[in-house]
Amino acid sequence: RSNLPSSKLIEEQLRELMRTTETWSYVDLKINNFDAFQEVYGFVASTEVLRFLALLIGEVVDELGTPDDFVGHAGNDNFIVISYSSKAQQIRDRLMARFNDE
């Protein structure tokens, strides 16, 4: 639905990171009340929200992250960002602010 890598690819990426790199951050993102939103507005609207968030994550990671950062859709309303940037907290905060604003 979001066109981002999902569970198996996320697991592979995490295994590789644990073996090879020490300087990365894991940001776990979940949409609050997504199930209730989906019940009220339906599948189509909730899919659009997921696509919107996927695009938003890409924009923010492009702005604050590094070219080697990894973005994935772990399932349903759960997304992840693996960043090599020292700005992982800033990425999370910017995502929350922009999602709430937009």
Secondary structure, 3 states (H helix, E strand, C coil): CCCCCCHHHHHHHHHHHHHHCCCCEEEEEECCCHHHHHHHHHHHHHHHHHHHHHHHHHHHHHHHCCCCCEEEEEECCEEEEEECCCCHHHHHHHHHHHHHHC
